[in-house]
Amino acid sequence: MKKSLICCLFTIAAFSVSLSAQEAKEYPQPEPMRPEMTEYWTPQPRIVTPGTQATGGAPSDAIVLFDGTDLSAWERVNGSPAGWTVHDGVVTVNKRTGDIRTKESFGSFQLHIEWCIPPMDASFTSQSRGNSGVYLQEKYEIQVMDSYKNETYVNGQAGSIYKQTPPLVNAMRAPGEWNVYDIIYTAPVFKEDGSYMYPPRVTVLHNGVLIQNNTEIQGTTEYIGLPKVSPHGDGKILLQSHGDPSPGISYRNIWIRRL
């Protein structure tokens, strides 16, 4: 019995010495962080020269769609020459010839476009006041119309994703003054079954004011009925010639950057 107790005490002592040795063992520690460890230098972003007043704000990598001289970048939806009227550095909607669209197609992009609603008498109200639209990839409309002291359904006023999402605020200038849209659009990605993997999204600044903040577009713009999901690739920018009887609106200084 005495021998067993001695063996047990010896074992405990040996274990304690072994444990102490393990606890005392030192391992390499992570190297202290230095500023350089979270910095990287390549690839360097490509250089883009910002726009100036002389370039209408278009940066060096922009595609100028309308500079006030001609509509060579545009066509009617049937492929014939665009029939809108170019005058005094602007282009005015010709309602007899219908919509126009770019000859080039685009995926995701940054679009700059300026537009002006002409003054008109009080008989024109709601959707009849200078109605037009900027269609992204010919499928998704950002509404253009006179929303200055002119109420209409909110998902149809200026800056709305038409019949879907109203603008966050009404940043409209008075008729006769120029309005500016800066549109950042992310094109959709589709699954094999034709549904959205990633829906289209859009951010819009109206006269420098954020009115759509990375807003999800539900589907195609429909006048009657709900939005539809229609698989597509790159598409064109379309400017709408609306059928209302009000005087045609004007556009100027249109440029786009592929993203």
C-alpha positions in Angstrom: 0.0 0.0 0.0 2.8 2.4 1.0 4.6 1.5 -2.3 1.5 2.3 -4.4 1.1 5.7 -2.7 4.7 6.6 -3.4 4.2 5.6 -7.0 1.1 7.7 -7.3 2.8 10.8 -5.7 5.7 10.3 -8.1 3.3 10.2 -11.1 1.5 13.4 -10.0 4.8 15.1 -9.5 6.1 14.1 -12.9 2.8 15.3 -14.5 3.1 18.6 -12.8 6.7 19.1 -13.9 5.6 18.2 -17.5 2.7 20.6 -17.4 4.8 23.4 -16.0 7.3 22.8 -18.8 4.5 23.0 -21.4 3.2 26.2 -19.9 6.6 27.7 -19.9 7.2 26.9 -23.6 7.2 30.0 -25.8 5.9 30.1 -29.3 6.5 32.7 -32.1 4.2 35.7 -31.9 2.6 37.5 -34.9 4.7 40.2 -36.2 3.6 43.6 -35.0 1.5 45.5 -37.6 3.1 48.2 -39.6 1.3 50.8 -41.8 2.9 49.2 -44.9 1.3 45.8 -44.2 -2.2 47.1 -45.2 -1.1 49.2 -48.2 -1.0 48.0 -51.8 0.1 49.9 -54.9 -1.2 48.0 -57.9 -3.1 48.0 -60.1 -3.2 51.8 -60.3 -6.6 53.2 -61.4 -6.7 54.5 -65.0 -6.6 58.3 -65.4 -9.8 60.0 -66.4 -9.7 63.8 -66.9 -12.8 65.4 -65.4 -15.1 67.4 -67.6 -15.1 71.1 -67.9 -17.6 73.7 -68.9 -16.1 73.6 -72.4 -16.9 69.8 -72.6 -20.3 70.1 -71.1 -19.1 68.3 -68.1 -18.2 65.2 -70.1 -15.1 63.5 -68.7 -12.4 62.2 -71.1 -13.7 58.6 -71.2 -17.3 59.6 -71.9 -19.2 58.9 -75.1 -20.9 62.1 -76.2 -24.4 61.3 -77.4 -25.5 64.9 -78.1 -23.3 68.0 -78.1 -25.8 70.4 -79.6 -24.9 69.9 -83.2 -26.5 66.8 -84.6 -28.3 63.5 -83.9 -25.7 61.2 -85.6 -25.6 59.0 -82.5 -29.4 58.5 -82.6 -32.0 56.8 -84.7 -35.8 56.2 -84.7 -36.8 52.8 -83.3 -37.3 51.5 -86.9 -33.7 52.3 -87.7 -34.4 55.4 -89.8 -32.7 58.8 -89.0 -33.8 60.5 -85.9 -36.4 63.1 -86.8 -36.3 65.5 -83.8 -35.4 69.2 -84.3 -31.9 70.4 -83.5 -31.7 74.1 -82.9 -29.6 76.5 -80.8 -27.6 73.7 -79.2 -30.6 71.7 -78.1 -32.8 69.0 -79.5 -36.6 69.3 -79.2 -39.1 66.3 -79.3 -40.9 66.0 -82.6 -44.1 64.1 -81.6 -44.9 63.3 -85.2 -41.8 61.2 -85.6 -41.9 59.2 -82.4 -39.2 58.0 -80.0 -35.5 58.1 -80.7 -32.8 55.8 -79.3 -29.0 55.5 -79.4 -27.4 53.5 -82.1 -25.0 52.0 -79.6 -26.1 49.5 -76.8 -24.9 49.7 -73.2 -24.8 47.5 -70.1 -24.1 49.3 -66.8 -23.4 53.0 -67.2 -23.3 56.5 -65.9 -25.6 58.8 -67.9 -25.8 62.6 -67.8 -28.7 64.3 -69.5 -30.2 67.8 -69.3 -33.9 68.6 -70.1 -36.2 71.6 -70.1 -40.0 71.8 -69.9 -41.3 74.8 -71.9 -43.7 77.2 -70.2 -47.4 76.3 -71.0 -50.8 77.5 -69.9 -52.7 76.1 -66.9 -54.9 73.9 -69.1 -52.1 71.3 -69.1 -52.1 69.4 -65.8 -50.9 66.2 -64.3 -49.4 63.9 -66.9 -50.1 66.3 -69.8 -47.4 68.7 -68.7 -44.3 68.1 -70.8 -44.3 64.3 -70.5 -41.3 62.3 -71.8 -38.9 59.7 -70.4 -35.4 58.3 -70.4 -35.5 54.5 -71.0 -32.6 52.5 -69.7 -31.8 49.6 -72.1 -35.1 50.5 -73.8 -37.0 48.7 -70.9 -36.9 50.8 -67.7 -38.2 54.4 -67.7 -37.0 57.3 -65.6 -39.9 59.7 -65.9 -39.4 63.2 -67.4 -42.2 65.7 -66.9 -43.1 69.0 -65.3 -43.5 68.3 -61.6 -43.1 71.9 -60.5 -46.3 72.8 -58.6 -48.1 70.1 -60.7 -49.4 67.1 -58.7 -49.9 63.7 -60.3 -49.6 60.1 -59.1 -46.3 60.0 -57.2 -44.9 57.0 -59.1 -45.4 58.9 -62.3 -43.9 62.3 -61.4 -40.5 63.5 -62.5 -37.7 61.3 -61.3 -39.8 58.2 -60.6 -39.1 54.8 -61.9 -42.3 55.0 -63.9 -45.3 53.2 -62.3 -42.9 51.6 -59.7 -40.9 53.9 -57.3 -41.5 57.6 -56.6 -38.5 59.9 -56.1 -37.3 60.5 -52.6 -38.0 64.2 -53.0 -39.3 66.6 -55.7 -36.2 68.6 -56.9 -38.0 70.1 -60.0 -37.1 73.5 -61.4 -39.7 75.8 -62.8 -40.7 75.6 -66.5 -38.2 77.3 -68.8 -35.3 76.3 -66.6 -32.9 73.4 -67.2 -33.1 70.2 -65.2 -30.2 67.7 -64.9 -30.3 64.0 -64.4 -27.2 62.0 -63.4 -28.1 58.4 -63.6 -26.0 55.5 -62.4 -27.4 52.2 -63.7 -26.4 48.6 -62.9 -27.7 46.2 -65.5 -29.4 42.9 -64.4 -28.0 39.4 -64.4 -30.4 36.6 -65.3 -30.6 32.9 -64.2 -31.0 30.2 -66.8 -34.7 30.1 -66.2 -35.0 33.8 -67.2 -35.6 35.1 -63.6 -33.4 37.7 -62.0 -30.2 36.6 -60.4 -29.5 40.3 -59.7 -32.2 42.8 -60.6 -31.4 46.1 -62.3 -30.7 48.9 -59.9 -30.5 52.7 -60.4 -29.3 55.8 -58.5 -30.5 59.1 -59.8 -29.5 62.7 -58.9 -32.0 65.4 -60.0 -30.3 68.8 -60.1 -27.7 67.5 -57.7 -30.3 66.1 -55.3 -30.4 62.3 -54.6 -33.9 61.1 -55.6 -33.3 57.4 -56.2 -30.8 55.6 -54.0 -29.6 52.3 -55.5 -33.2 51.5 -56.1 -34.2 48.0 -57.3 -36.1 48.1 -60.6 -38.9 45.5 -60.4 -39.0 44.8 -64.1 -40.0 46.4 -67.4 -42.0 49.6 -67.5 -45.6 48.9 -68.2 -48.3 51.5 -68.6 -51.0 48.9 -67.9 -50.3 46.0 -65.6 -47.4 44.9 -63.4 -43.6 45.0 -64.3 -42.4 42.0 -66.3 -39.0 40.2 -66.1 -37.7 40.0 -69.6 -34.2 38.5 -70.1 -32.0 40.7 -72.2 -28.4 41.8 -72.9 -27.1 45.2 -73.5 -29.7 47.8 -74.6 -30.0 51.3 -76.0 -31.0 54.6 -74.3 -34.4 55.7 -75.6 -35.9 59.1 -75.3 -39.7 59.1 -75.3 -41.9 61.1 -77.6 -45.1 61.1 -75.5 -48.5 61.4 -77.1 -49.8 64.1 -74.8 -50.8 67.4 -76.5 -48.4 69.7 -74.6 -45.4 71.4 -76.3 -42.4 69.2 -76.9 -39.6 69.3 -74.3 -35.9 69.9 -75.2 -32.7 68.0 -74.3 -29.1 69.0 -74.4 -25.6 67.9 -73.2 -26.1 64.1 -73.2 -23.1 61.9 -72.4 -22.5 58.4 -71.1 -19.7 56.3 -69.5 -19.7 52.5 -69.6 -19.2 51.0 -66.2 
